[in-house]
Amino acid sequence: MQGFLLEFRGELCYIDDMSTFDQAAELLDGIADELPADFITELNGGVYLLPDVKLSSESKPNRPLYTLGEYISRRDLGKYINIYYGSVMKVYPHLSPGELKQVLKRVLIHEFTHHFEFLAGERGLEIKDEIDMERYRQS
């Protein structure tokens, strides 16, 4: 299989094994299939595995902060979850398939928690993420 080149903020990331991306997509599909049907309540846009490397807007040049996933709620596009394969590979470059499945599951559950909290009008995980960002800023 031929690879592909990603560019984000001037940084090039070459993914040379498209089969690994395809395997990650299959793992993510399997994880999503294992979740209770209630998890997708009002998640009308679904879950996407994107090949992108996504840096946080507050990422430091000497200590990059990658976004592994995000929950998005927009009036025009609905509610959906993006998982950034390129970012996962930057943070965890040498994962076995079993380890990759665990990371994908952890990221997906984190984003589903944002979804549930959004639906319930809660902000617990959002506040925790803000505290973690403040720690990162101060480090």
VMD Tcl script that builds the backbone (N, CA, C; Angstrom):
set m [mol new atoms 417]
animate dup $m
set s [atomselect $m all]
$s set {name element resname resid chain x y z} {
  {N N MET 1 A 0.832 -1.186 0.000}
  {CA C MET 1 A 0.000 0.000 0.000}
  {C C MET 1 A 0.869 1.241 0.000}
  {N N GLN 2 A 0.395 2.232 -0.656}
  {CA C GLN 2 A 1.100 3.494 -0.711}
  {C C GLN 2 A 0.690 4.363 0.468}
  {N N GLY 3 A 1.618 5.137 0.993}
  {CA C GLY 3 A 1.342 5.998 2.124}
  {C C GLY 3 A 0.809 7.346 1.697}
  {N N PHE 4 A 0.691 8.228 2.673}
  {CA C PHE 4 A 0.235 9.578 2.368}
  {C C PHE 4 A 0.931 10.560 3.289}
  {N N LEU 5 A 0.998 11.795 2.831}
  {CA C LEU 5 A 1.695 12.861 3.528}
  {C C LEU 5 A 0.671 13.834 4.091}
  {N N LEU 6 A 0.805 14.152 5.368}
  {CA C LEU 6 A -0.059 15.124 6.016}
  {C C LEU 6 A 0.778 16.344 6.367}
  {N N GLU 7 A 0.184 17.502 6.311}
  {CA C GLU 7 A 0.873 18.713 6.743}
  {C C GLU 7 A -0.031 19.446 7.708}
  {N N PHE 8 A 0.541 19.852 8.835}
  {CA C PHE 8 A -0.206 20.632 9.814}
  {C C PHE 8 A 0.737 21.661 10.398}
  {N N ARG 9 A 0.403 22.913 10.224}
  {CA C ARG 9 A 1.221 24.026 10.729}
  {C C ARG 9 A 2.680 23.876 10.341}
  {N N GLY 10 A 2.892 23.501 9.114}
  {CA C GLY 10 A 4.238 23.391 8.586}
  {C C GLY 10 A 4.959 22.106 8.928}
  {N N GLU 11 A 4.354 21.265 9.746}
  {CA C GLU 11 A 4.985 20.001 10.120}
  {C C GLU 11 A 4.463 18.897 9.211}
  {N N LEU 12 A 5.374 18.155 8.614}
  {CA C LEU 12 A 4.990 17.065 7.729}
  {C C LEU 12 A 4.973 15.752 8.499}
  {N N CYS 13 A 3.977 14.965 8.232}
  {CA C CYS 13 A 3.846 13.658 8.851}
  {C C CYS 13 A 3.534 12.669 7.743}
  {N N TYR 14 A 4.432 11.742 7.497}
  {CA C TYR 14 A 4.215 10.749 6.447}
  {C C TYR 14 A 3.722 9.457 7.079}
  {N N ILE 15 A 2.560 9.033 6.702}
  {CA C ILE 15 A 2.029 7.764 7.165}
  {C C ILE 15 A 2.292 6.776 6.050}
  {N N ASP 16 A 3.267 5.900 6.278}
  {CA C ASP 16 A 3.736 5.041 5.201}
  {C C ASP 16 A 2.987 3.721 5.106}
  {N N ASP 17 A 2.144 3.445 6.057}
  {CA C ASP 17 A 1.435 2.174 6.030}
  {C C ASP 17 A -0.059 2.419 6.179}
  {N N MET 18 A -0.723 2.569 5.045}
  {CA C MET 18 A -2.151 2.834 5.049}
  {C C MET 18 A -2.914 1.681 5.691}
  {N N SER 19 A -2.341 0.470 5.651}
  {CA C SER 19 A -3.034 -0.659 6.269}
  {C C SER 19 A -3.173 -0.448 7.771}
  {N N THR 20 A -2.208 0.240 8.396}
  {CA C THR 20 A -2.298 0.537 9.819}
  {C C THR 20 A -3.468 1.462 10.094}
  {N N PHE 21 A -3.665 2.468 9.238}
  {CA C PHE 21 A -4.816 3.359 9.374}
  {C C PHE 21 A -6.102 2.553 9.208}
  {N N ASP 22 A -6.140 1.681 8.213}
  {CA C ASP 22 A -7.325 0.850 7.981}
  {C C ASP 22 A -7.587 -0.063 9.181}
  {N N GLN 23 A -6.532 -0.611 9.764}
  {CA C GLN 23 A -6.691 -1.450 10.948}
  {C C GLN 23 A -7.238 -0.638 12.118}
  {N N ALA 24 A -6.747 0.585 12.264}
  {CA C ALA 24 A -7.239 1.451 13.331}
  {C C ALA 24 A -8.726 1.753 13.116}
  {N N ALA 25 A -9.117 1.972 11.871}
  {CA C ALA 25 A -10.529 2.224 11.568}
  {C C ALA 25 A -11.381 1.005 11.928}
  {N N GLU 26 A -10.873 -0.183 11.622}
  {CA C GLU 26 A -11.604 -1.411 11.976}
  {C C GLU 26 A -11.695 -1.570 13.492}
  {N N LEU 27 A -10.601 -1.277 14.196}
  {CA C LEU 27 A -10.628 -1.343 15.655}
  {C C LEU 27 A -11.655 -0.371 16.230}
  {N N LEU 28 A -11.662 0.864 15.711}
  {CA C LEU 28 A -12.594 1.871 16.197}
  {C C LEU 28 A -14.040 1.459 15.918}
  {N N ASP 29 A -14.293 0.902 14.743}
  {CA C ASP 29 A -15.635 0.400 14.432}
  {C C ASP 29 A -16.041 -0.680 15.427}
  {N N GLY 30 A -15.119 -1.590 15.731}
  {CA C GLY 30 A -15.403 -2.651 16.687}
  {C C GLY 30 A -15.700 -2.117 18.076}
  {N N ILE 31 A -14.926 -1.114 18.494}
  {CA C ILE 31 A -15.149 -0.493 19.800}
  {C C ILE 31 A -16.524 0.153 19.830}
  {N N ALA 32 A -16.864 0.889 18.800}
  {CA C ALA 32 A -18.165 1.563 18.734}
  {C C ALA 32 A -19.300 0.545 18.749}
  {N N ASP 33 A -19.103 -0.570 18.072}
  {CA C ASP 33 A -20.139 -1.617 18.045}
  {C C ASP 33 A -20.353 -2.254 19.423}
  {N N GLU 34 A -19.318 -2.252 20.261}
  {CA C GLU 34 A -19.419 -2.834 21.599}
  {C C GLU 34 A -20.138 -1.921 22.591}
  {N N LEU 35 A -20.266 -0.652 22.262}
  {CA C LEU 35 A -20.880 0.303 23.181}
  {C C LEU 35 A -22.401 0.132 23.188}
  {N N PRO 36 A -23.023 0.414 24.327}
  {CA C PRO 36 A -24.485 0.349 24.370}
  {C C PRO 36 A -25.108 1.318 23.360}
  {N N ALA 37 A -26.255 0.935 22.828}
  {CA C ALA 37 A -26.936 1.759 21.822}
  {C C ALA 37 A -27.238 3.162 22.341}
  {N N ASP 38 A -27.442 3.294 23.657}
  {CA C ASP 38 A -27.734 4.606 24.242}
  {C C ASP 38 A -26.593 5.603 24.041}
  {N N PHE 39 A -25.376 5.098 23.832}
  {CA C PHE 39 A -24.232 5.980 23.655}
  {C C PHE 39 A -24.400 6.893 22.447}
  {N N ILE 40 A -25.060 6.427 21.432}
  {CA C ILE 40 A -25.164 7.245 20.218}
  {C C ILE 40 A -26.396 8.134 20.196}
  {N N THR 41 A -27.119 8.196 21.333}
  {CA C THR 41 A -28.272 9.066 21.429}
  {C C THR 41 A -27.888 10.487 21.040}
  {N N GLU 42 A -28.541 10.992 20.053}
  {CA C GLU 42 A -28.356 12.358 19.549}
  {C C GLU 42 A -26.960 12.638 18.982}
  {N N LEU 43 A -26.156 11.608 18.801}
  {CA C LEU 43 A -24.865 11.787 18.121}
  {C C LEU 43 A -25.136 11.558 16.636}
  {N N ASN 44 A -25.824 12.519 16.042}
  {CA C ASN 44 A -26.331 12.338 14.678}
  {C C ASN 44 A -25.260 12.418 13.604}
  {N N GLY 45 A -24.081 12.896 13.942}
  {CA C GLY 45 A -23.016 12.980 12.950}
  {C C GLY 45 A -22.081 11.790 12.960}
  {N N GLY 46 A -22.140 10.970 14.010}
  {CA C GLY 46 A -21.320 9.770 14.061}
  {C C GLY 46 A -19.934 9.981 14.636}
  {N N VAL 47 A -19.091 8.983 14.411}
  {CA C VAL 47 A -17.703 8.964 14.879}
  {C C VAL 47 A -16.809 8.818 13.660}
  {N N TYR 48 A -15.782 9.659 13.584}
  {CA C TYR 48 A -14.874 9.647 12.437}
  {C C TYR 48 A -13.444 9.449 12.888}
  {N N LEU 49 A -12.734 8.580 12.193}
  {CA C LEU 49 A -11.286 8.453 12.359}
  {C C LEU 49 A -10.660 9.228 11.214}
  {N N LEU 50 A -9.928 10.276 11.557}
  {CA C LEU 50 A -9.291 11.129 10.560}
  {C C LEU 50 A -7.778 10.899 10.581}
  {N N PRO 51 A -7.124 10.975 9.437}
  {CA C PRO 51 A -5.679 10.744 9.405}
  {C C PRO 51 A -4.858 11.921 9.950}
  {N N ASP 52 A -5.501 13.003 10.275}
  {CA C ASP 52 A -4.842 14.253 10.635}
  {C C ASP 52 A -4.021 14.191 11.915}
  {N N VAL 53 A -2.992 15.024 11.936}
  {CA C VAL 53 A -2.261 15.381 13.142}
  {C C VAL 53 A -2.847 16.723 13.554}
  {N N LYS 54 A -3.373 16.806 14.768}
  {CA C LYS 54 A -3.968 18.066 15.222}
  {C C LYS 54 A -3.278 18.517 16.494}
  {N N LEU 55 A -2.644 19.672 16.407}
  {CA C LEU 55 A -2.017 20.285 17.569}
  {C C LEU 55 A -3.016 21.205 18.250}
  {N N SER 56 A -2.949 21.256 19.575}
  {CA C SER 56 A -3.761 22.207 20.320}
  {C C SER 56 A -3.352 23.618 19.907}
  {N N SER 57 A -4.300 24.531 19.930}
  {CA C SER 57 A -3.982 25.924 19.601}
  {C C SER 57 A -3.011 26.525 20.617}
  {N N GLU 58 A -2.866 25.893 21.784}
  {CA C GLU 58 A -1.957 26.374 22.820}
  {C C GLU 58 A -0.675 25.534 22.916}
  {N N SER 59 A -0.447 24.695 21.943}
  {CA C SER 59 A 0.724 23.833 21.944}
  {C C SER 59 A 2.011 24.650 21.965}
  {N N LYS 60 A 2.974 24.189 22.744}
  {CA C LYS 60 A 4.271 24.852 22.842}
  {C C LYS 60 A 5.239 24.199 21.852}
  {N N PRO 61 A 6.076 24.992 21.184}
  {CA C PRO 61 A 7.014 24.418 20.213}
  {C C PRO 61 A 7.936 23.351 20.805}
  {N N ASN 62 A 8.373 23.556 22.029}
  {CA C ASN 62 A 9.301 22.611 22.653}
  {C C ASN 62 A 8.590 21.471 23.385}
  {N N ARG 63 A 7.273 21.545 23.476}
  {CA C ARG 63 A 6.483 20.515 24.164}
  {C C ARG 63 A 5.111 20.430 23.498}
  {N N PRO 64 A 5.035 19.786 22.337}
  {CA C PRO 64 A 3.785 19.767 21.582}
  {C C PRO 64 A 2.653 19.090 22.348}
  {N N LEU 65 A 1.466 19.639 22.167}
  {CA C LEU 65 A 0.261 19.093 22.783}
  {C C LEU 65 A -0.698 18.719 21.658}
  {N N TYR 66 A -0.845 17.431 21.457}
  {CA C TYR 66 A -1.668 16.916 20.363}
  {C C TYR 66 A -3.087 16.661 20.829}
  {N N THR 67 A -4.037 16.961 19.971}
  {CA C THR 67 A -5.436 16.649 20.213}
  {C C THR 67 A -5.696 15.258 19.645}
  {N N LEU 68 A -6.069 14.323 20.514}
  {CA C LEU 68 A -6.321 12.952 20.078}
  {C C LEU 68 A -7.752 12.776 19.592}
  {N N GLY 69 A -8.666 13.516 20.176}
  {CA C GLY 69 A -10.059 13.437 19.781}
  {C C GLY 69 A -10.786 14.690 20.201}
  {N N GLU 70 A -11.964 14.887 19.616}
  {CA C GLU 70 A -12.781 16.017 20.053}
  {C C GLU 70 A -14.251 15.740 19.763}
  {N N TYR 71 A -15.066 16.240 20.674}
  {CA C TYR 71 A -16.516 16.189 20.519}
  {C C TYR 71 A -16.938 17.531 19.953}
  {N N ILE 72 A -17.741 17.494 18.920}
  {CA C ILE 72 A -18.171 18.725 18.259}
  {C C ILE 72 A -19.694 18.748 18.208}
  {N N SER 73 A -20.247 19.864 18.602}
  {CA C SER 73 A -21.689 20.073 18.514}
  {C C SER 73 A -21.921 21.391 17.787}
  {N N ARG 74 A -22.483 21.278 16.588}
  {CA C ARG 74 A -22.750 22.471 15.772}
  {C C ARG 74 A -24.171 22.393 15.229}
  {N N ARG 75 A -24.831 23.518 15.220}
  {CA C ARG 75 A -26.205 23.547 14.706}
  {C C ARG 75 A -26.282 23.084 13.257}
  {N N ASP 76 A -25.312 23.493 12.453}
  {CA C ASP 76 A -25.369 23.174 11.027}
  {C C ASP 76 A -24.911 21.753 10.694}
  {N N LEU 77 A -24.024 21.176 11.493}
  {CA C LEU 77 A -23.478 19.849 11.202}
  {C C LEU 77 A -23.886 18.775 12.203}
  {N N GLY 78 A -24.527 19.157 13.284}
  {CA C GLY 78 A -24.933 18.193 14.288}
  {C C GLY 78 A -23.837 17.901 15.296}
  {N N LYS 79 A -23.994 16.782 15.972}
  {CA C LYS 79 A -23.054 16.356 17.016}
  {C C LYS 79 A -22.261 15.158 16.498}
  {N N TYR 80 A -20.933 15.230 16.638}
  {CA C TYR 80 A -20.090 14.148 16.145}
  {C C TYR 80 A -18.765 14.143 16.892}
  {N N ILE 81 A -18.045 13.041 16.714}
  {CA C ILE 81 A -16.757 12.862 17.366}
  {C C ILE 81 A -15.699 12.614 16.294}
  {N N ASN 82 A -14.595 13.333 16.401}
  {CA C ASN 82 A -13.429 13.107 15.550}
  {C C ASN 82 A -12.316 12.487 16.395}
  {N N ILE 83 A -11.719 11.437 15.879}
  {CA C ILE 83 A -10.525 10.836 16.479}
  {C C ILE 83 A -9.397 11.062 15.476}
  {N N TYR 84 A -8.281 11.641 15.933}
  {CA C TYR 84 A -7.184 12.018 15.048}
  {C C TYR 84 A -6.082 10.957 15.082}
  {N N TYR 85 A -6.111 10.087 14.089}
  {CA C TYR 85 A -5.154 8.992 13.984}
  {C C TYR 85 A -3.714 9.518 13.958}
  {N N GLY 86 A -3.455 10.553 13.184}
  {CA C GLY 86 A -2.105 11.117 13.093}
  {C C GLY 86 A -1.592 11.572 14.444}
  {N N SER 87 A -2.456 12.182 15.242}
  {CA C SER 87 A -2.067 12.611 16.589}
  {C C SER 87 A -1.805 11.421 17.494}
  {N N VAL 88 A -2.669 10.409 17.407}
  {CA C VAL 88 A -2.457 9.204 18.213}
  {C C VAL 88 A -1.092 8.600 17.895}
  {N N MET 89 A -0.730 8.552 16.606}
  {CA C MET 89 A 0.555 7.972 16.208}
  {C C MET 89 A 1.733 8.839 16.640}
  {N N LYS 90 A 1.532 10.161 16.738}
  {CA C LYS 90 A 2.601 11.039 17.235}
  {C C LYS 90 A 2.847 10.799 18.719}
  {N N VAL 91 A 1.768 10.626 19.484}
  {CA C VAL 91 A 1.885 10.445 20.928}
  {C C VAL 91 A 2.280 9.015 21.288}
  {N N TYR 92 A 1.759 8.051 20.531}
  {CA C TYR 92 A 2.000 6.627 20.788}
  {C C TYR 92 A 2.509 5.968 19.506}
  {N N PRO 93 A 3.775 6.177 19.136}
  {CA C PRO 93 A 4.249 5.710 17.827}
  {C C PRO 93 A 4.454 4.205 17.677}
  {N N HIS 94 A 4.553 3.462 18.760}
  {CA C HIS 94 A 4.902 2.043 18.644}
  {C C HIS 94 A 3.901 1.158 19.386}
  {N N LEU 95 A 2.645 1.260 19.017}
  {CA C LEU 95 A 1.615 0.481 19.697}
  {C C LEU 95 A 1.357 -0.846 18.999}
  {N N SER 96 A 1.134 -1.857 19.794}
  {CA C SER 96 A 0.644 -3.121 19.240}
  {C C SER 96 A -0.839 -2.911 18.926}
  {N N PRO 97 A -1.437 -3.780 18.127}
  {CA C PRO 97 A -2.877 -3.636 17.858}
  {C C PRO 97 A -3.721 -3.614 19.132}
  {N N GLY 98 A -3.369 -4.424 20.113}
  {CA C GLY 98 A -4.108 -4.433 21.373}
  {C C GLY 98 A -3.972 -3.121 22.130}
  {N N GLU 99 A -2.761 -2.566 22.134}
  {CA C GLU 99 A -2.534 -1.280 22.802}
  {C C GLU 99 A -3.256 -0.163 22.061}
  {N N LEU 100 A -3.222 -0.198 20.723}
  {CA C LEU 100 A -3.924 0.811 19.934}
  {C C LEU 100 A -5.417 0.767 20.230}
  {N N LYS 101 A -5.968 -0.430 20.339}
  {CA C LYS 101 A -7.392 -0.558 20.659}
  {C C LYS 101 A -7.707 0.094 22.001}
  {N N GLN 102 A -6.840 -0.114 22.996}
  {CA C GLN 102 A -7.065 0.483 24.318}
  {C C GLN 102 A -7.005 2.007 24.266}
  {N N VAL 103 A -6.045 2.552 23.514}
  {CA C VAL 103 A -5.938 4.007 23.391}
  {C C VAL 103 A -7.177 4.563 22.674}
  {N N LEU 104 A -7.564 3.939 21.572}
  {CA C LEU 104 A -8.746 4.404 20.841}
  {C C LEU 104 A -9.997 4.345 21.715}
  {N N LYS 105 A -10.112 3.287 22.491}
  {CA C LYS 105 A -11.271 3.141 23.375}
  {C C LYS 105 A -11.279 4.236 24.439}
  {N N ARG 106 A -10.121 4.499 25.032}
  {CA C ARG 106 A -10.019 5.547 26.055}
  {C C ARG 106 A -10.385 6.909 25.482}
  {N N VAL 107 A -9.880 7.218 24.286}
  {CA C VAL 107 A -10.181 8.507 23.654}
  {C C VAL 107 A -11.671 8.596 23.307}
  {N N LEU 108 A -12.222 7.514 22.758}
  {CA C LEU 108 A -13.635 7.519 22.374}
  {C C LEU 108 A -14.541 7.685 23.598}
  {N N ILE 109 A -14.247 6.976 24.675}
  {CA C ILE 109 A -15.052 7.109 25.899}
  {C C ILE 109 A -14.946 8.527 26.453}
  {N N HIS 110 A -13.761 9.110 26.396}
  {CA C HIS 110 A -13.574 10.495 26.848}
  {C C HIS 110 A -14.493 11.427 26.055}
  {N N GLU 111 A -14.502 11.267 24.736}
  {CA C GLU 111 A -15.325 12.144 23.903}
  {C C GLU 111 A -16.818 11.876 24.095}
  {N N PHE 112 A -17.192 10.618 24.299}
  {CA C PHE 112 A -18.595 10.315 24.594}
  {C C PHE 112 A -19.013 10.936 25.918}
  {N N THR 113 A -18.095 11.001 26.879}
  {CA C THR 113 A -18.404 11.651 28.151}
  {C C THR 113 A -18.721 13.127 27.918}
  {N N HIS 114 A -17.960 13.784 27.055}
  {CA C HIS 114 A -18.294 15.176 26.701}
  {C C HIS 114 A -19.698 15.241 26.095}
  {N N HIS 115 A -20.030 14.292 25.225}
  {CA C HIS 115 A -21.346 14.259 24.589}
  {C C HIS 115 A -22.450 14.124 25.634}
  {N N PHE 116 A -22.313 13.163 26.551}
  {CA C PHE 116 A -23.328 12.962 27.581}
  {C C PHE 116 A -23.471 14.192 28.472}
  {N N GLU 117 A -22.337 14.770 28.837}
  {CA C GLU 117 A -22.397 15.953 29.682}
  {C C GLU 117 A -23.055 17.120 28.954}
  {N N PHE 118 A -22.777 17.258 27.668}
  {CA C PHE 118 A -23.419 18.311 26.880}
  {C C PHE 118 A -24.928 18.122 26.902}
  {N N LEU 119 A -25.377 16.896 26.686}
  {CA C LEU 119 A -26.820 16.608 26.668}
  {C C LEU 119 A -27.461 16.873 28.025}
  {N N ALA 120 A -26.710 16.631 29.099}
  {CA C ALA 120 A -27.237 16.795 30.455}
  {C C ALA 120 A -27.024 18.198 31.018}
  {N N GLY 121 A -26.328 19.047 30.273}
  {CA C GLY 121 A -26.041 20.389 30.777}
  {C C GLY 121 A -24.983 20.404 31.869}
  {N N GLU 122 A -24.142 19.391 31.880}
  {CA C GLU 122 A -23.070 19.282 32.872}
  {C C GLU 122 A -21.744 19.713 32.248}
  {N N ARG 123 A -20.745 20.002 33.111}
  {CA C ARG 123 A -19.448 20.424 32.602}
  {C C ARG 123 A -18.271 19.785 33.334}
  {N N GLY 124 A -18.492 18.684 34.043}
  {CA C GLY 124 A -17.439 18.093 34.865}
  {C C GLY 124 A -16.159 17.780 34.110}
  {N N LEU 125 A -16.263 17.073 32.997}
  {CA C LEU 125 A -15.065 16.716 32.227}
  {C C LEU 125 A -14.465 17.943 31.545}
  {N N GLU 126 A -15.301 18.842 31.106}
  {CA C GLU 126 A -14.802 20.080 30.496}
  {C C GLU 126 A -13.971 20.872 31.510}
  {N N ILE 127 A -14.440 20.928 32.751}
  {CA C ILE 127 A -13.702 21.632 33.806}
  {C C ILE 127 A -12.381 20.912 34.082}
  {N N LYS 128 A -12.412 19.567 34.147}
  {CA C LYS 128 A -11.178 18.808 34.346}
  {C C LYS 128 A -10.192 19.078 33.218}
  {N N ASP 129 A -10.690 19.097 31.968}
  {CA C ASP 129 A -9.817 19.386 30.826}
  {C C ASP 129 A -9.223 20.796 30.928}
  {N N GLU 130 A -10.021 21.754 31.409}
  {CA C GLU 130 A -9.523 23.129 31.583}
  {C C GLU 130 A -8.419 23.167 32.640}
  {N N ILE 131 A -8.593 22.417 33.732}
  {CA C ILE 131 A -7.566 22.340 34.784}
  {C C ILE 131 A -6.288 21.724 34.222}
  {N N ASP 132 A -6.438 20.652 33.440}
  {CA C ASP 132 A -5.270 20.020 32.808}
  {C C ASP 132 A -4.562 20.990 31.857}
  {N N MET 133 A -5.333 21.784 31.115}
  {CA C MET 133 A -4.719 22.783 30.211}
  {C C MET 133 A -3.968 23.840 31.000}
  {N N GLU 134 A -4.518 24.256 32.130}
  {CA C GLU 134 A -3.829 25.247 32.947}
  {C C GLU 134 A -2.520 24.688 33.470}
  {N N ARG 135 A -2.500 23.429 33.851}
  {CA C ARG 135 A -1.242 22.779 34.281}
  {C C ARG 135 A -0.238 22.765 33.142}
  {N N TYR 136 A -0.718 22.453 31.947}
  {CA C TYR 136 A 0.157 22.437 30.772}
  {C C TYR 136 A 0.736 23.837 30.524}
  {N N ARG 137 A -0.105 24.857 30.586}
  {CA C ARG 137 A 0.354 26.242 30.370}
  {C C ARG 137 A 1.446 26.630 31.359}
  {N N GLN 138 A 1.302 26.172 32.584}
  {CA C GLN 138 A 2.254 26.545 33.640}
  {C C GLN 138 A 3.520 25.707 33.628}
  {N N SER 139 A 3.532 24.630 32.864}
  {CA C SER 139 A 4.712 23.743 32.864}
  {C C SER 139 A 5.780 24.231 31.915}
}
mol reanalyze $m
mol bondsrecalc $m
mol representation Tube
mol addrep $m
